[in-house]
Each structure stands twice: as C-alpha cells, then as structure tokens.
Amino acid sequence: YKGEDRILVHSPKVATYDLQPEMSAIEVTDKVVEAIKSRKYDFIILNYANCDMVGHTGVVPAVIKAVETVDTCVGRFVDAIREVGGEVCITADHGNADKMWDYDNNQPFTKHTTNPVPFIVVSDRVKDIHKGALCDIAPTLLTLAGLPIPKEMTGKPLVTLK
C-alpha cells in the first residue's frame, strides 16, 4: 500500500525452534527501535513469533528462553515508543507458551490454547481498560488514533480516554 513499508526479518534456519528460541527477535527489535526513532511512522505493527513457534516444540527450557527474550525485546520497543511520545497496544490472538503440559495424556502440550489473552495499553491518555474480545481491538486502535469507528464494526473500544 502507498505509504506502507514492510520490514521482514527472516527466521533462523534450524530444524526446530527449540534449538534457537531467540529466533530473530533481537534483530526485529533493533529494526523496530530504529524505525521508531526515525519518527517516520504513525503506526507500527510488530509480531514476535517466538512464544508460539517455540511453544509448538514442547521443550520447556526453550520456551522459557523464548518468553524471556520476548520480554526483553518488548521492554526495548516500549521504551523507544515512550521516548517519542507514542502509545503501545500489546495482545495476541491465542496462547501457546501458557500451557506446556497435557496432564490428561501425560505428555507435552504443543497446540494453541483458548485461554484469555492480555490486551495491554501503554498510554498516558487512557483512563480505563475494559474486558472484551478480539473484535474489539480494531475499534480500540481507531479510538486511540482519533478516527471514527465504521458502523460495520461490531466491536467496541476497550479503552476509555481521559
């Protein structure tokens, strides 16, 4: 699309991601922090695949390393966004690293979960955050951007602004 840049950082070439649970998260973070500091972009979408992809392996120590890596990287990009006066929304469409053992079958659990996922907003303008569903994320982003919510959208904003 016009005005859109896509930055793709390739995943490491390994047989399974438990062998490199950091994947490319650090390089992705370096690139997104650079993009944030450039102040070129009004909106950035970022995906860390580590917890999902490493979670599918069922190797708990590797999943822990993946989660620790993403935690560090999220801290870096949130700090960068805050430095330029931006806002951050963090969420997921499913879980994976949140459940690592299938107690019913006594084996590693390697599938996506249907547990609730967080919706975290880092903003000085938000008064309240409400519970909701996936359909509420787009209206929330539009609200934060000061844009109208199309009547075709069935979701509601998850935030109340100050």
Phi, psi and omega in degrees: 000152178298135179082005182250136172243140175242126178247116181248122174253119184291146176287154179295151179271088177229157182298315176217149188287350173294341178284339177212073186295341176290338184047233180246022187300321182293317178295320176301315181295318177304315182291320181289323177296319176299316179296318179297312183294337178290339182059022180281335191249139174270340185210131179230132173250132184226137179233127169255119183268355189307304187297325178289304187293318179288327177301326179295341180282334182077008181267101190302312180301324178291321178296319177300315178297320178298314180295317179298319179297312180296321178302313178297315182294319178299318177302319180295314184285329176294317176301317180296317178297315181297324179298330180259009177080021181270180180235156183228137169239131181236129179203185176208163177261350177195167174260171173200306181286353182281344178221113186247355181225133176264099184290333179293323183252002179052055179205165177301143176261119187239013182257170172293149176256167176250019176296153175301144177251154181285157166230106185252130178241127175250104185199141174279350184266354186267128178271312182220151172241133184251155173292152179191206184224174181305325181293349181270351185291313180300314176299328178293314179297319178297319178299314179297328179276355181074026181253152179291150177266119180300144182296339179289340179282132181267344181283166179239152178299140178272359182236150167247125180276154179291000000 
